[in-house]
Amino acid sequence: MRPWPEQHKTMAKLFALAVLGAVVVFIFLIRPLLEDVGIARQDVADNETKLKKTGWTIDPERLGSLREEKDRELKRIKQLSEETLAQCTAMFTRRIGAFYDLTEDFRNAVSRLDFQSEYDDFDRRMRSRGVILAEQELGLGENTDSPYTYQLMLQLWTLEDLMDLALDRRLMPSRDPKVRVATEGRKYLLASKLTVLPVRGYFLNTKDKEPYLLEIPVRMTLVGKVEDFCEFLRALHGQDPKTKKPRFYPISRMEIKKVVPTLAVRQLDRIEVTVECSAFFRIGQKISGPAAEKVNVPPGA
């Protein structure tokens, strides 16, 4: 056999190196990639099988239209949420607008003098209608001290509005025999059973520095006829004639008992009702969604 020319030997060596390189590339690069592709394809097939079992479409165009539809629905829900929250917290808009510019921050604008003046006017008006206020019973008075004066004003306005609704429907607060109030004539009168409860704050996120919503609860013990109390309950969510907007005073607690007739009061259709209801004040105008980990609300909310 004749020996190969040098050129053929060189070409054979190069070919052998190329084959060896191809084998190395296949073993260490291409084969792992093929295995990964196979695993990925199997995962896709498994996920596709699971999706088919759920009944959801796997058509990209159909999924795109569904997403657009859900986005529109979410937008409508957000708008409805804003409108509902605005309506439920609009109870103080008229009162704030009568005293302060709505463009300024009411929380900083209200003063201690404003509250004392409002309380004195309310106390005089209630006494003229037979309602006796006592700080010991009410939890609120002319000299009540708080770092948040605006909350005292909100409590006063809530109580005032609820009392007007009750008195206009012939419902009178019952008296507490344990709490007496001195009058100018050196006589003592029993305090009416009215109590403003502590303000409750609602937080969306645990890291928020202030609540986005305040609840102002009030407890009242009222005496009157059944039909008058039913009219009062309807008025809690009826239209306010001054603002032409619905009121929003949800009830959280109610106890009803029959009033036993006496020689002085022989009416058989009188009841005594202890009712707790609340107004709401919105602090922030814009509300971001709650964090995924937790929504912090007060106990019992």
C-alpha positions in Angstrom: 0.0 0.0 0.0 1.4 3.4 -1.0 1.8 5.8 1.9 -0.7 8.8 2.1 0.5 12.1 0.9 1.1 14.7 3.6 -1.9 16.7 2.4 -4.2 13.7 2.9 -2.7 13.0 6.4 -3.3 16.6 7.4 -6.9 16.5 6.1 -7.6 13.2 8.0 -6.2 14.7 11.2 -8.4 17.8 10.8 -11.5 15.6 10.0 -10.8 13.4 13.1 -10.5 16.5 15.3 -13.7 17.9 13.9 -15.5 14.6 14.6 -14.1 14.5 18.1 -15.1 18.2 18.7 -18.6 17.4 17.4 -18.9 14.5 19.8 -17.7 16.5 22.7 -20.1 19.4 21.9 -23.0 16.9 21.6 -22.2 15.2 24.9 -21.6 18.3 27.0 -23.8 20.9 25.3 -26.4 19.6 23.0 -27.5 16.6 24.9 -28.2 18.5 28.2 -30.1 21.1 26.2 -32.2 18.4 24.5 -32.9 16.9 28.0 -34.0 20.4 29.2 -36.2 20.8 26.2 -37.8 17.5 26.8 -38.5 18.3 30.4 -39.9 21.7 29.4 -42.2 20.1 26.8 -43.4 17.6 29.4 -44.1 20.5 31.8 -46.0 22.3 29.1 -48.0 19.2 28.3 -48.8 18.6 32.0 -49.9 22.2 32.6 -52.0 22.1 29.4 -53.7 19.0 30.7 -54.4 20.7 34.1 -55.8 23.8 32.4 -58.1 21.7 30.2 -59.4 20.0 33.4 -60.2 23.4 35.0 -62.4 24.4 32.0 -60.4 27.5 31.2 -59.6 28.2 27.6 -56.0 28.0 26.5 -56.6 30.0 23.3 -54.3 33.1 23.6 -56.8 35.4 21.8 -59.6 34.2 24.0 -57.5 34.7 27.1 -56.6 38.2 25.9 -60.2 39.2 25.5 -61.0 37.7 28.9 -58.3 39.8 30.5 -59.6 43.0 28.9 -63.1 42.1 30.1 -61.8 41.5 33.7 -59.8 44.8 33.6 -63.0 46.7 32.7 -64.9 44.9 35.4 -62.2 45.7 37.9 -62.4 49.4 36.9 -66.1 49.4 37.4 -65.7 47.8 40.9 -63.1 50.4 41.9 -65.4 53.2 40.7 -68.4 51.7 42.6 -66.2 51.3 45.7 -65.1 54.9 45.5 -68.7 56.1 45.0 -70.0 54.0 47.9 -67.2 55.1 50.3 -67.8 58.7 49.3 -71.6 58.3 50.0 -71.0 56.6 53.3 -68.6 59.2 54.6 -70.4 62.3 53.3 -72.3 62.8 56.6 -70.1 65.6 57.7 -69.6 67.4 54.4 -72.3 70.0 55.1 -71.3 70.6 58.7 -67.6 71.1 57.7 -68.5 73.3 54.8 -70.5 75.6 57.1 -67.5 76.4 59.2 -64.4 75.8 57.1 -63.2 76.0 53.6 -63.5 72.5 52.1 -60.1 72.9 50.4 -58.3 73.1 53.8 -57.6 70.3 56.1 -60.5 70.2 58.6 -58.5 68.2 61.1 -56.0 71.1 61.5 -58.5 73.9 61.0 -60.9 73.0 63.9 -60.0 74.7 67.2 -60.7 74.0 70.8 -62.8 77.2 70.9 -64.9 75.9 67.9 -65.7 72.7 69.8 -66.6 74.4 73.0 -68.9 76.8 71.3 -70.6 74.0 69.4 -71.0 72.0 72.5 -72.5 74.9 74.5 -75.1 75.5 71.8 -76.0 71.8 71.6 -76.3 71.5 75.4 -78.6 74.5 75.6 -80.8 73.2 72.7 -81.0 69.8 74.3 -82.0 71.1 77.7 -84.8 73.1 76.0 -86.1 69.8 74.7 -85.8 67.9 78.0 -82.5 66.2 77.3 -79.9 66.5 80.1 -76.2 66.0 79.1 -73.7 64.9 81.7 -70.0 64.3 80.8 -69.9 61.4 83.3 -72.6 59.6 81.3 -71.9 61.0 77.8 -68.2 60.6 77.7 -68.0 64.1 76.2 -68.2 67.6 77.6 -67.1 71.2 77.2 -63.8 70.5 79.0 -63.1 67.1 77.4 -59.4 67.0 76.5 -58.0 65.3 73.5 -55.0 65.7 71.1 -57.5 65.3 68.3 -60.0 68.1 68.6 -61.5 67.3 65.2 -62.6 63.9 66.6 -64.5 65.5 69.4 -66.3 67.7 66.9 -67.2 64.7 64.8 -68.5 62.9 67.9 -70.6 66.0 68.8 -72.0 66.4 65.3 -72.9 62.7 65.1 -74.7 62.8 68.5 -76.5 66.0 67.5 -77.8 64.6 64.2 -79.0 61.3 65.8 -80.7 63.2 68.6 -82.6 65.4 66.2 -83.7 62.3 64.3 -85.0 60.7 67.6 -86.6 63.8 69.1 -88.4 64.7 65.9 -90.0 61.2 66.0 -91.1 61.6 69.7 -88.4 59.4 71.1 -86.9 60.6 74.4 -83.7 59.3 76.0 -84.4 57.5 79.3 -82.8 58.8 82.5 -79.9 57.3 84.5 -80.9 57.3 88.2 -77.2 57.1 89.2 -76.1 60.3 87.5 -77.4 63.7 88.6 -76.7 67.1 87.0 -76.9 70.3 89.0 -79.0 73.1 87.5 -78.9 76.9 88.0 -81.9 76.7 90.4 -79.8 74.4 92.7 -81.9 71.5 91.6 -80.7 68.2 90.3 -81.8 66.5 87.2 -81.1 62.9 86.1 -78.8 62.6 83.1 -80.1 61.2 79.9 -78.7 57.8 78.8 -76.5 59.0 75.9 -72.9 57.9 75.4 -70.4 58.6 72.7 -68.1 55.5 72.3 -64.4 55.6 71.5 -63.5 56.4 67.9 -62.3 53.4 65.9 -59.7 53.7 63.2 -59.5 51.4 60.2 -56.1 50.7 58.5 -55.5 49.1 55.1 -51.8 48.3 55.7 -50.0 47.5 58.9 -47.3 50.0 58.1 -49.8 52.9 57.5 -49.2 55.9 59.9 -52.8 56.9 60.0 -56.2 55.2 59.4 -58.0 55.8 56.1 -61.4 55.7 57.8 -62.8 56.6 61.2 -65.9 55.2 62.8 -67.8 57.4 65.3 -70.2 55.2 67.3 -72.9 56.5 69.6 -75.1 54.6 72.1 -78.6 55.8 73.0 -81.4 54.5 75.2 -84.7 55.8 73.8 -88.2 55.5 75.0 -91.3 55.8 72.8 -93.9 54.0 70.7 -93.1 51.1 68.4 -94.2 53.0 65.3 -92.1 56.0 66.2 -89.0 53.8 66.7 -89.6 52.1 63.4 -89.8 55.5 61.7 -86.5 56.4 63.4 -84.8 53.3 62.0 -86.0 54.1 58.5 -84.6 57.7 58.9 -81.1 56.3 59.8 -80.8 55.4 56.1 -83.4 57.9 54.6 -82.7 61.0 52.6 -81.4 64.0 54.5 -83.6 66.9 53.5 -80.8 69.4 54.0 -78.3 67.7 51.7 -80.7 65.7 49.6 -78.4 62.7 50.0 -79.0 59.4 51.9 -78.0 59.1 55.5 -75.7 56.3 56.5 -76.0 55.3 60.2 -75.5 51.5 60.3 -76.7 49.8 63.6 -74.1 47.5 65.3 -76.2 46.7 68.4 -79.8 46.9 69.5 -81.8 45.8 72.6 -85.5 46.2 73.0 -87.7 45.8 76.0 -91.3 46.5 77.0 -91.9 49.4 79.3 -94.3 48.4 82.1 -97.2 50.8 82.5 -97.4 52.8 85.7 -100.0 55.0 87.3 -98.3 58.0 85.9 -97.8 56.6 82.4 -100.5 54.1 81.4 -99.6 53.7 77.8 -99.3 50.0 76.7 -97.4 50.4 73.5 -94.2 52.0 74.9 -90.8 50.3 74.5 -87.2 51.1 75.7 -84.5 50.6 73.0 -80.8 50.7 73.5 -79.2 51.2 70.1 -75.6 51.7 68.9 -75.1 53.2 65.5 -72.2 54.9 63.8 -71.1 57.6 61.4 -68.0 57.4 59.3 -65.3 60.0 58.4 -62.9 59.5 55.6 -59.4 60.9 56.2 -57.7 60.2 52.8 -59.1 61.0 49.4 -57.2 58.4 47.6 -56.9 54.8 48.9 -54.3 52.3 47.7 -55.1 48.6 47.9 -54.3 46.6 51.0 -51.0 44.8 51.3 -51.2 41.1 50.5 -50.1 39.9 53.9 -52.7 41.5 56.2 -55.6 44.0 56.5 -55.7 45.5 60.0 -59.1 46.4 61.4 -60.2 47.0 65.0 -61.6 44.0 67.0 -65.2 43.3 66.3 -65.3 45.1 63.0 
